[in-house]
Amino acid sequence: MVQNEIRDLVIKHARLSADVSVLTDRSDLYAAGLTSLTTVNLMLALEDHFDIEFPDRMLVRRTFGSIQSLAEAVEALKAS
């Protein structure tokens, strides 16, 4: 399941102040402590793990706002 893989990557690379295990797939990652720097780290980890590349149009806060939005982005990129 993509959400579980993304959750693992968030734990390893996002360095959130909140406990990721208690966050839902729709929880606001920025409210949980995601910063612009950790967003870049997470993006690079996602690209490497899923063998994808985020296009410029997806490099917006909304894409990285939750595990659910990341899963939707990853699925869309894997399908294209």
C-alpha positions as CSV (number, residue, x, y, z in Angstrom):
1,M,0.0,0.0,0.0
2,V,1.5,3.3,-1.1
3,Q,0.3,5.2,2.0
4,N,2.3,2.8,4.3
5,E,5.5,3.2,2.2
6,I,5.0,7.0,2.2
7,R,4.4,7.0,6.0
8,D,7.7,5.1,6.4
9,L,9.5,7.7,4.3
10,V,7.9,10.5,6.3
11,I,9.2,9.0,9.5
12,K,12.7,8.7,8.1
13,H,13.0,12.0,6.2
14,A,10.5,14.6,7.4
15,R,11.7,14.9,11.0
16,L,8.2,15.9,12.2
17,S,7.7,17.2,15.7
18,A,4.5,15.1,15.9
19,D,4.4,11.3,16.2
20,V,3.7,10.0,12.7
21,S,2.1,6.9,14.0
22,V,-0.9,8.9,15.3
23,L,-1.4,11.0,12.2
24,T,-4.1,10.0,9.8
25,D,-3.6,9.9,6.1
26,R,-5.3,13.3,5.8
27,S,-3.5,15.0,8.7
28,D,-1.7,18.2,7.9
29,L,2.0,17.4,7.7
30,Y,2.9,21.1,7.9
31,A,0.9,21.5,11.1
32,A,2.8,18.4,12.3
33,G,6.2,20.1,11.7
34,L,7.0,19.7,8.0
35,T,9.3,22.6,6.9
36,S,10.4,23.7,3.5
37,L,13.8,22.0,4.0
38,T,12.3,18.7,5.1
39,T,9.8,18.9,2.3
40,V,12.8,18.8,-0.1
41,N,14.3,15.9,1.8
42,L,11.0,14.0,1.6
43,M,10.5,14.8,-2.1
44,L,14.0,13.4,-2.9
45,A,13.3,10.3,-0.9
46,L,10.0,9.7,-2.6
47,E,11.5,10.2,-6.0
48,D,14.2,7.7,-5.2
49,H,12.0,5.1,-3.6
50,F,9.2,5.2,-6.2
51,D,11.5,5.9,-9.2
52,I,9.5,9.0,-10.1
53,E,10.2,12.7,-10.6
54,F,8.0,15.5,-9.4
55,P,7.3,18.0,-12.2
56,D,7.4,21.7,-11.3
57,R,3.6,21.9,-11.4
58,M,3.4,19.5,-8.4
59,L,6.0,21.3,-6.3
60,V,3.3,23.0,-4.2
61,R,2.3,22.9,-0.6
62,R,-0.9,21.1,-1.4
63,T,1.0,18.1,-2.9
64,F,3.0,17.6,0.3
65,G,0.2,18.6,2.7
66,S,-0.7,15.0,3.8
67,I,0.1,11.4,3.3
68,Q,-3.1,11.1,1.2
69,S,-2.1,13.9,-1.1
70,L,1.4,12.5,-1.5
71,A,-0.1,9.0,-2.3
72,E,-2.4,10.6,-5.0
73,A,0.6,12.4,-6.5
74,V,2.8,9.3,-6.5
75,E,0.0,7.2,-8.0
76,A,-0.5,9.8,-10.7
77,L,3.2,9.9,-11.5
78,K,3.6,6.1,-11.6
79,A,0.7,5.9,-14.0
80,S,2.1,8.4,-16.4
